[in-house]
Amino acid sequence: MQSDDDGTKLSLRIPAPARGEHPPDRVRYISRAGEMHKPALDEKVERIALMRKQLVRVIDDDGQAVGDWVPDLTVDEKVRGLRDMMLTRAFDARLLRAHRQGKTSFYMQSLGEEAIACAQQRALRPGDMHFPTYRQQGLLISSGYPLVDMMNQVLSNEFDPLHGRQLPVMYSAKSHGFFSISGNLATQYIQAVGWAMASALSGGTELASAWIGEGATAESDFHAALVFASTYQAPVILNIVNNHWAISTPEDFARGASATFADRGYGFSIPALRVDGNDYLAVYAASQWAAERARTNLGPTLIEWITLRVGAHSTSDDPSVYRPPDETERFPLGDPVERLRRHLESIGEWNDERHESLQAEVDTQIADAFAEADAHGSVKTGDVGSARTLFDDVYAEVPRHLREQRERMEEST
Ligand SMILES: Cc1ncc(C[n+]2csc(CCOP(=O)(O)OP(=O)(O)O)c2C)c(N)n1
C-alpha cells in the first residue's frame, strides 16, 4: 500500500533468530595471531580506529606466542594462569553437580570463558575494583577468595557470607575487589564509572573495571556509562564479553546494524579493541594496556572480548532447543584451557603428565572445599540462615514498619 504522497512504504528491520543453524560468520574479522600492532598508550583514537574491527591475538595455531602483544609473563605466571582457569572450571562442574543433587536452587557456569576473568584479575592490582556480572567467578577465584565461602553462598547455608540476601552465584567481596553482583543487568556499568570517578576525585590510584555481556549492552545504563566515562575520562576498563548468546538471543540482536560491539566505543571517542577472549596471553596483555592507560590518566578503554558460552545460560536454561549441537567444535577460537596448555607445551614447559597432575591437584582442592561447605548444610538439608536476620545489614537503623513485621514473624514461628 502506498502512503498519501505516494512515498515509499516504511518498514523496520526485525531481527529473527536462526534457530539451530550456524550463522555464516560466527566470529567476524578474525585476524592472525601477532598481526595487530600494539599502539602507544596515548595513541590518538582515530589512529587506532580499525582495532575495533580486528582481533588482537597472541597464541597462534602451533601454540607459539607471537607479535607486539606478547605479555611479559614468566613460565610460573603462565602455569598459575592455567591453574586459575582449571580451578574455575572444576568449581563450576562441582556446583553444577550440586544443583543436580538438589543442594542449590540455581547455578551459572562460565565454561569456555574462563580466560577473560582469570587473566584480567592477574593483570590488575589489589585495590582496583571489579563490577562483575554473574559470569566472572574467575575474578574471585583468581584473587584467592576462599572457595568454601563461595560454595556456602551457592548452597545457601548458615555460613553464607551474604546471609541469603543474594541469589546463588551473586557474590560480593569488597576485600577482594569484587563489587556485589546485581541481577538487574547493566546497572554495574554506571556504578563502575561512578566508582572510577570517585577514585580520581579523591586522589586515589585505584581503577575500576566494568563488566557486561554483549546482550545487556542494549540497556540504556550501558550507554549512560559511556557518556560519563568519555566526558570525564574516568579511569575505567569497559569490558564487553561477547559470548555470542544472551540466553537464547544471538549476539547480532544487541549489536544491531553495527559491525562489532567495540564500535560502541568509537562513537564516544573511547579507544576500543576487539580481543580474542580465549587467548589467555592476549587477555592479559590487553587488560594490562587498558589498566596502564587508566593509571596514567589517559582515560577509559573499551574491550570487546570474543568468546563462546559453551554451557547453558544457567541451570534454568535448555540450549538444545535453540543452538546448533556442534557449535563448540566449530568455534574458531578454540578452548582457553587447551590453548594455554598447548602454548606451554610448545615452549617445552608442559606435558601430559604435568597436566594430569595439576588436574588431580585442582580436583582435590575443589572436592575438599565442597566437602567442607556441604558439611554446613544446604537448601537440601534445610540448614539455611534464619529468617529472623532478614532485615539485618540493610538499614543502619531498621525502620518501624520492618521492626513490626519482624516481631509478627517471630510471633508466628
Ligand atoms: C535489566 C534486565 N533485563 C533482563 C534480564 C533477564 N536476563 C538475565 S540474563 C539475560 C541475558 C544476558 O545476556 P548477556 O548480557 O549477553 O550476558 P551472558 O548471560 O551471555 O553472559 C537476561 C535477558 C535481567 N536480569 N535484567
The ligand as an SDF file (V2000), in Angstrom:
LIG
                    3D

 26 27  0  0  0  0  0  0  0  0999 V2000
   17.5090   -5.4090   33.1250 C   0  0  0  0  0  0  0  0  0  0  0  0
   17.3760   -6.8850   32.9000 C   0  0  0  0  0  0  0  0  0  0  0  0
   16.7380   -7.3310   31.7930 N   0  0  0  0  0  0  0  0  0  0  0  0
   16.6120   -8.6690   31.5800 C   0  0  0  0  0  0  0  0  0  0  0  0
   17.0900   -9.5850   32.5000 C   0  0  0  0  0  0  0  0  0  0  0  0
   16.9150  -11.0850   32.2580 C   0  0  0  0  0  0  0  0  0  0  0  0
   18.1900  -11.6620   31.8190 N   0  0  0  0  0  0  0  0  0  0  0  0
   19.0420  -12.2290   32.6940 C   0  0  0  0  0  0  0  0  0  0  0  0
   20.4330  -12.7630   31.9610 S   0  0  0  0  0  0  0  0  0  0  0  0
   19.9250  -12.2400   30.4350 C   0  0  0  0  0  0  0  0  0  0  0  0
   20.8190  -12.4180   29.2240 C   0  0  0  0  0  0  0  0  0  0  0  0
   22.0510  -11.5790   29.2830 C   0  0  0  0  0  0  0  0  0  0  0  0
   22.9110  -11.8790   28.2160 O   0  0  0  0  0  0  0  0  0  0  0  0
   24.3240  -11.2070   28.0800 P   0  0  0  0  0  0  0  0  0  0  0  0
   24.2730   -9.8010   28.5480 O   0  0  0  0  0  0  0  0  0  0  0  0
   24.8180  -11.4410   26.7040 O   0  0  0  0  0  0  0  0  0  0  0  0
   25.2240  -11.9890   29.1410 O   0  0  0  0  0  0  0  0  0  0  0  0
   25.5520  -13.5630   29.2480 P   0  0  0  0  0  0  0  0  0  0  0  0
   24.4410  -14.1760   30.0490 O   0  0  0  0  0  0  0  0  0  0  0  0
   25.6500  -14.1020   27.8870 O   0  0  0  0  0  0  0  0  0  0  0  0
   26.8430  -13.6790   29.9870 O   0  0  0  0  0  0  0  0  0  0  0  0
   18.6620  -11.6710   30.5100 C   0  0  0  0  0  0  0  0  0  0  0  0
   17.9280  -11.1340   29.3660 C   0  0  0  0  0  0  0  0  0  0  0  0
   17.7300   -9.0580   33.6540 C   0  0  0  0  0  0  0  0  0  0  0  0
   18.2640   -9.8570   34.5720 N   0  0  0  0  0  0  0  0  0  0  0  0
   17.8800   -7.7170   33.8250 N   0  0  0  0  0  0  0  0  0  0  0  0
  1  2  1  0
  2  3  1  0
  2 26  2  0
  3  4  2  0
  4  5  1  0
  5  6  1  0
  5 24  2  0
  6  7  1  0
  7  8  2  0
  7 22  1  0
  8  9  1  0
  9 10  1  0
 10 11  1  0
 10 22  2  0
 11 12  1  0
 12 13  1  0
 13 14  1  0
 14 15  2  0
 14 16  1  0
 14 17  1  0
 17 18  1  0
 18 19  2  0
 18 20  1  0
 18 21  1  0
 22 23  1  0
 24 25  1  0
 24 26  1  0
M  CHG  1   7   1
M  END
$$$$
